[in-house]
Amino acid sequence: MENSKDIEQRLLILKKLSSEAVNLDTYYTLATGERTKRIYLDSTASTLQLKIVHEVLEKYQPYYSNTHSDSHFGAKLSTEEYNWAHRMVLDFVQADPEIYTAFFAGSGATSGLNRIARALAEKNPQRDVVITTVMEHHSNDLPHRKQFQEVVHIPAAMSTNSVGCVNLERLEEALEEYAGRVNYVAITGVSNVTGIINPIKEVAEMAHRHGAFVVIDAAQMAAHLPIQMSGNDNPAQDLDIVVFSGHKIYAPGSPGVVVTRKDLFAGVEPQEIGGGVVEDVAIDRYIITEKFPDREEAGTPNIVGAIGLAASLYALKKVGMDLIAEEECRLITYALDKLKAVDDLVIYGETDCTECQRTGAVSFNLKTLDHALVASALNDYFNIAVRNHCFCAHPYVREMITQTLIEEAEHLSDEELDKLAEMHRGMVRASFGIYSTEAHVDALTEALKYISAHSDYYLEKYEQLPSGNFKHRTFNFDHTKVFTVKGTVDQILDS
Ligand SMILES: Cc1ncc(COP(=O)(O)O)c(C=O)c1O
């Protein structure tokens, strides 16, 4: 049983990490001419960088070298620390190193998901169906469509007020319907649109009962919730493969991560080959190493990125993802309560967290304004960075928007409904990280109220471009006055 002193210590570390993200103190000049501190509510796209990651990488710089050698001090140190980064990943997702391996791929989750789809399609060609959900980011949908005969999309369940998590009954039905053909169930742990949390343990158990593997897209889960791949009380709930992105867990510049049961990748030639993955090469043949993770990491790896990621994971582990999840659950509940009180705001997905758990993100629309205009006004007039449109989850976004339009249809004329449909071809998303605060939520809420109450003013200030984006008629953000690579190099070298 943990004592209160330990929890206090963990909270202190969390406070230190969250208050010191390196890019929290960024200032921009707004359309009003004021210069204010930016409020970052775009962590679902990429989180800010923890200072500890920055510091670790700076301290590592003198010793930087290529890996896979112990011929000199730097190579030895880099090899050891790069290996430790793999062990740290396994530890972070509670994966038994005897059974699982972690390898780095590309710069985000997308590369890992493509690798998985190719490898598992090749390993079990007779299992030519993948089951996924309508909630997925395109990166956990299109790679499966490309490699498999059929991809089945399970709908979300209706919760009390709106759409909730994946519909488990429909999943079970699909597993029965495609019995013997399902290679794996690929599902997101947390939606990048609504922040709705999926019951991945139940999904794993169900998939395994039907002889399928389970692949978890943890791109939005890793930074917000604990992940337990192995050692679950019910072993059927253990996860076969988990994928996530370093840039979404406070270590931008780091690689994407795949953690997989080794047997799933054994016996098929790695998808990418070259240096580092072979035992021996002759002019007419080559022998791929059996060793994990080496066989899955052809070429010189992103060593600096992997070390930065390991620093982030270790720091988060010191706090404990259970505590982070609790804190974020409090913040998202606060955000939903605050936003629900904004007139004319439609929030997508179930907003009662006791009915349907959520973390990390809230997507919404002001009924009377285009999503792109709202995002631009939040940025240009309030220095609040959000994202808008469909977040690479078109089917899910479209389904939720259609559902609210159907609800509205009762009260609106055809013309009004058409106008609303045109404006709501996307949503606005506010998303959070460990550095997000209630004050940030308050600022967002007040800004939305103000924009809603002064919609004519903002409509006048902007013109809509053919792309659908909105351009301010008089204010122009010239990024070259803030930062350019060339200007920075010139400034340093020519001064
Ligand atoms: C749920 C989800 N899966 C996959 C991805 C793709 O991740 P990446 O851009 O790191 O490749 C994202 C990115 O936003 C995501 O939110």
The ligand as a MOL file (V3000), in Angstrom:
LIG
                    3D

  0  0  0     0  0            999 V3000
M  V30 BEGIN CTAB
M  V30 COUNTS 16 16 0 0 0
M  V30 BEGIN ATOM
M  V30 1 C -5.0370 7.8730 -32.8120 0
M  V30 2 C -3.9100 8.1830 -33.7400 0
M  V30 3 N -3.3350 7.1800 -34.4020 0
M  V30 4 C -2.3150 7.3740 -35.2470 0
M  V30 5 C -1.8160 8.6330 -35.4690 0
M  V30 6 C -0.6700 8.8370 -36.3950 0
M  V30 7 O 0.4350 9.1580 -35.6280 0
M  V30 8 P 1.7540 9.7850 -36.2690 0
M  V30 9 O 1.3810 11.0850 -36.8330 0
M  V30 10 O 2.6630 9.8760 -35.0920 0
M  V30 11 O 2.2490 8.8350 -37.2800 0
M  V30 12 C -2.3980 9.7260 -34.8020 0
M  V30 13 C -1.9160 11.0960 -35.0490 0
M  V30 14 O -2.5380 12.0670 -34.7190 0
M  V30 15 C -3.4540 9.4790 -33.9100 0
M  V30 16 O -4.0310 10.4780 -33.2290 0
M  V30 END ATOM
M  V30 BEGIN BOND
M  V30 1 1 1 2
M  V30 2 1 2 3
M  V30 3 2 2 15
M  V30 4 2 3 4
M  V30 5 1 4 5
M  V30 6 1 5 6
M  V30 7 2 5 12
M  V30 8 1 6 7
M  V30 9 1 7 8
M  V30 10 2 8 9
M  V30 11 1 8 10
M  V30 12 1 8 11
M  V30 13 1 12 13
M  V30 14 1 12 15
M  V30 15 2 13 14
M  V30 16 1 15 16
M  V30 END BOND
M  V30 END CTAB
M  END
